[in-house]
Each structure stands twice: as structure tokens, then as C-alpha cells.
Amino acid sequence: MKPVGKVLCATGIVAGFLAFFWKDPFNPESLSGARVLLTGASAGIGEQMAYHYARFGAEIVLTARREAVLQKVRTSLYEGRHRRFGLLPKQQQQISCQHDKFSFGTVEQNQLRGLDYLVLNHIGVTRFQMWAGDVEYTRWLMQVNFFSYVALATAALPTLEKNKGSLVVVSSLIGKIPTPFTTSYSATKFALDGFFSSLRHELIMQKRNVSITLCILGLIDTDAALENIRGKVHLTASPAPEAALAIISGGAMRMQEVFYPWWLQYTCCLWVLFPYNRDQVLQSYYNYSSP
Ligand SMILES: NC(=O)c1ccc[n+]([C@@H]2O[C@H](COP(=O)([O-])OP(=O)(O)OC[C@H]3O[C@@H](n4cnc5c(N)ncnc54)[C@H](OP(=O)(O)O)[C@@H]3O)[C@@H](O)[C@H]2O)c1
């Protein structure tokens, strides 16, 4: 056999062994009875997270603005005969709120008696277009996508600390690598990385036992995302249920960062390692002809 063949064979055997003995370190049972507050749960990835958490036996409180849609998610959870849904009396098992006008105190005092996971996932309506100078929109999006996360996390920290809990922050590859058509959205996601990665240092330095998991997602096949990028980007979207599971398992394992799909981690490394010509490569994925 040629040396190349030997190397390939050896690599295959090692890969086979690794696959056979590798065990997923995520234990879904660790979520049984966990108290979870999940924002943006009426649609997309948040909705899928609600189904997973319920399947794992967590006690969840969901938030979104559209009460009727949230109610449908709740009905599906009951129809799925999930063991536990909500740690609250039936009529309070969901809340509806707008996070640009919302204070965590409302939920904490009136709805929850404890918290193990705060999962921050909601986003305001995203415009996928060239910057047109709308500063007010950017200010508003910062409020929904960033400041409300800071406010909710700050209010939840004492409770999370008491329960050695976890903060899970859903971000995007666009919060690591800036892309066209996403000026305001990208700014809000970079802000999340800056704030929560700095806060993580501080919690560790103060020996406060609250984990922070920042989730970096690529394009996911939610209705909102697919509608936004239609005809503008040459990229394939990954499935929302898998993205939701990656977020939940990363949070449960107290990981600092979760990348979904997994290879995004290497994309970020390459982005930093090869600063030349990378913009041209990235722009080639976008459908745009200059005027
Ligand atoms: N989909 C992707 O391709 C993708 C890629 C990378 C990262 N992500 C991240 O993944 C997370 C979820 O994205 P998604 O695609 O699932 O979003 P989505 O389908 O648009 O869902 C957004 C959720 O947030 C809620 N929401 C919207 N505005 C709100 C407000 N002002 N206050 C409170 N809740 C509000 C929505 O419910 P109501 O309308 O009922 O309020 C909905 O439940 C986001 O953090 C996003 O940045 C997504």
C-alpha cells in the first residue's frame, strides 16, 4: 500500500474508534425540573427551544409580544403530553411582554419563584438591506436586542447566583464577523459579545457561580430569516430544531461559547488569521450589483 493510503487508513481507524467511544457529554436529565425563563418563544428558534425544554422536563416560562401565538405554542406543549410545563398556576404559565418596555422585576416578582436558566433569545424586526441612515431604527433595535438583555440579565443575576444558574445569550456569526445588509443588527450582536464576555470575566474573578453561554449561530431556517434573505444571499440555512438543541445543551454544560453549525468556530479562526482578501470572499456570497 502507498504511504498516502496507509495514512488514510490509519486516520479512518482512529476516527472510527473516536466515534465509537465518544459520548455526548450533554445529559438531558440534568434539565428535569430546571426552572427556565425563555424570551422570544412564540416563533423560530425560541419556539423550538420551548419544545426541547418541555421534552426534557424543565419548568418553563415563555415570553413574546403576541399572546395568541404564544398560546398556540403552549397548546402544542400540552398536546405533546410533556411531563411538566410551567412552574406556575395554569393561567400564568406564559407571559407576553415587549422587551423594549419591559422590566424583569415584573416577571421575577409576579411569575417566578426561582430561576436556573435565563435564555435571552428575542430580537426586534430585522431589516436586511443597505444602510439608509435610519438612526432611530438603530437606537430602537439596540434597545430590544441589547439593552433589554442587559436589563433582564442584571435583574436575574442575584436569583441565578443563589441557584448556581446559567445565563444563555443567543447571538450570531454576524456578532463576530460583520456582513453586508446588517449594519444595525450586527452592532447589537457585537455589543452582546462585548458586554457578556466581559461580565463572564468579572463573575469568574468574583467567584460568583453563574455561567454565561454566548451562542453563535449561522443562518437558520426560521420564517423570519428566510424571508429576510430571499434572493440576496447564496447560503444554505441549518434547521431550527437542531440550532435550538445546540443552544440548550451548551447552556446545560455551562460552555462559554456555542457555535452552530460547529464549523463556524473554524470560520471565525480563519477570519482572524487571514485578514487579506477575506472581504471579497464574503461579499461573493451576496447578490448585489452596484448601481
Ligand atoms: N434565524 C437565523 O438565521 C439566526 C441566525 C443567527 C442568530 N439568530 C438569533 O437567534 C435568535 C432567534 O432568532 P429567530 O430567527 O428565531 O427569530 P424570530 O423567528 O424572528 O423570533 C423572534 C422572537 O422574538 C419575539 N420578539 C420580537 N420582538 C420582540 C420584542 N420587542 N419584545 C419581545 N419579544 C420580541 C418574537 O415574538 P413576538 O413577535 O410575538 O414578540 C419571536 O418569538 C435571535 O437572537 C437571532 O439573532 C438567528
Ligand as a Chemical Component Dictionary entry (heavy atoms), coordinates in Angstrom:
data_LIG
# 
_chem_comp.id                   LIG 
_chem_comp.type                 NON-POLYMER 
_chem_comp.pdbx_formal_charge   0 
_chem_comp.three_letter_code    LIG 
# 
loop_
_chem_comp_atom.comp_id 
_chem_comp_atom.atom_id 
_chem_comp_atom.alt_atom_id 
_chem_comp_atom.type_symbol 
_chem_comp_atom.charge 
_chem_comp_atom.model_Cartn_x 
_chem_comp_atom.model_Cartn_y 
_chem_comp_atom.model_Cartn_z 
_chem_comp_atom.pdbx_ordinal 
LIG N1  N1  N 0  -32.644 32.670 12.168 1  
LIG C1  C1  C 0  -31.362 32.897 11.906 2  
LIG O1  O1  O 0  -30.879 32.738 10.762 3  
LIG C2  C2  C 0  -30.452 33.344 13.024 4  
LIG C3  C3  C 0  -29.077 33.396 12.753 5  
LIG C4  C4  C 0  -28.223 33.792 13.766 6  
LIG C5  C5  C 0  -28.723 34.135 15.007 7  
LIG N2  N2  N 1  -30.058 34.092 15.245 8  
LIG C6  C6  C 0  -30.536 34.504 16.554 9  
LIG O2  O2  O 0  -31.450 33.551 17.073 10 
LIG C7  C7  C 0  -32.435 34.218 17.874 11 
LIG C8  C8  C 0  -33.829 33.836 17.403 12 
LIG O3  O3  O 0  -33.943 34.166 16.033 13 
LIG P1  P1  P 0  -35.203 33.692 15.167 14 
LIG O4  O4  O 0  -34.783 33.661 13.754 15 
LIG O5  O5  O -1 -35.812 32.513 15.803 16 
LIG O6  O6  O 0  -36.157 34.961 15.361 17 
LIG P2  P2  P 0  -37.754 35.088 15.057 18 
LIG O7  O7  O 0  -38.245 33.877 14.367 19 
LIG O8  O8  O 0  -37.898 36.416 14.398 20 
LIG O9  O9  O 0  -38.370 35.136 16.519 21 
LIG C9  C9  C 0  -38.135 36.250 17.312 22 
LIG C10 C10 C 0  -38.887 36.097 18.614 23 
LIG O10 O10 O 0  -38.723 37.299 19.383 24 
LIG C11 C11 C 0  -40.016 37.830 19.730 25 
LIG N3  N3  N 0  -39.938 39.303 19.713 26 
LIG C12 C12 C 0  -39.818 40.109 18.639 27 
LIG N4  N4  N 0  -39.774 41.402 19.016 28 
LIG C13 C13 C 0  -39.880 41.415 20.368 29 
LIG C14 C14 C 0  -39.915 42.443 21.339 30 
LIG N5  N5  N 0  -39.851 43.740 21.015 31 
LIG N6  N6  N 0  -40.022 42.097 22.650 32 
LIG C15 C15 C 0  -40.121 40.785 22.974 33 
LIG N7  N7  N 0  -40.103 39.765 22.105 34 
LIG C16 C16 C 0  -39.985 40.077 20.810 35 
LIG C17 C17 C 0  -40.945 37.279 18.652 36 
LIG O11 O11 O 0  -42.253 37.111 19.127 37 
LIG P3  P3  P 0  -43.375 38.255 19.016 38 
LIG O12 O12 O 0  -43.327 38.767 17.624 39 
LIG O13 O13 O 0  -44.617 37.510 19.375 40 
LIG O14 O14 O 0  -42.993 39.236 20.045 41 
LIG C18 C18 C 0  -40.370 35.886 18.414 42 
LIG O15 O15 O 0  -40.849 34.981 19.379 43 
LIG C19 C19 C 0  -32.141 35.717 17.754 44 
LIG O16 O16 O 0  -31.388 36.156 18.857 45 
LIG C20 C20 C 0  -31.316 35.809 16.484 46 
LIG O17 O17 O 0  -30.465 36.920 16.465 47 
LIG C21 C21 C 0  -30.949 33.703 14.275 48 
# 
loop_
_chem_comp_bond.comp_id 
_chem_comp_bond.atom_id_1 
_chem_comp_bond.atom_id_2 
_chem_comp_bond.value_order 
_chem_comp_bond.pdbx_ordinal 
LIG N1  C1  SING 1  
LIG C1  O1  DOUB 2  
LIG C1  C2  SING 3  
LIG C2  C3  SING 4  
LIG C2  C21 DOUB 5  
LIG C3  C4  DOUB 6  
LIG C4  C5  SING 7  
LIG C5  N2  DOUB 8  
LIG N2  C6  SING 9  
LIG N2  C21 SING 10 
LIG C6  O2  SING 11 
LIG C6  C20 SING 12 
LIG O2  C7  SING 13 
LIG C7  C8  SING 14 
LIG C7  C19 SING 15 
LIG C8  O3  SING 16 
LIG O3  P1  SING 17 
LIG P1  O4  DOUB 18 
LIG P1  O5  SING 19 
LIG P1  O6  SING 20 
LIG O6  P2  SING 21 
LIG P2  O7  DOUB 22 
LIG P2  O8  SING 23 
LIG P2  O9  SING 24 
LIG O9  C9  SING 25 
LIG C9  C10 SING 26 
LIG C10 O10 SING 27 
LIG C10 C18 SING 28 
LIG O10 C11 SING 29 
LIG C11 N3  SING 30 
LIG C11 C17 SING 31 
LIG N3  C12 SING 32 
LIG N3  C16 SING 33 
LIG C12 N4  DOUB 34 
LIG N4  C13 SING 35 
LIG C13 C14 SING 36 
LIG C13 C16 DOUB 37 
LIG C14 N5  SING 38 
LIG C14 N6  DOUB 39 
LIG N6  C15 SING 40 
LIG C15 N7  DOUB 41 
LIG N7  C16 SING 42 
LIG C17 O11 SING 43 
LIG C17 C18 SING 44 
LIG O11 P3  SING 45 
LIG P3  O12 DOUB 46 
LIG P3  O13 SING 47 
LIG P3  O14 SING 48 
LIG C18 O15 SING 49 
LIG C19 O16 SING 50 
LIG C19 C20 SING 51 
LIG C20 O17 SING 52 
# 
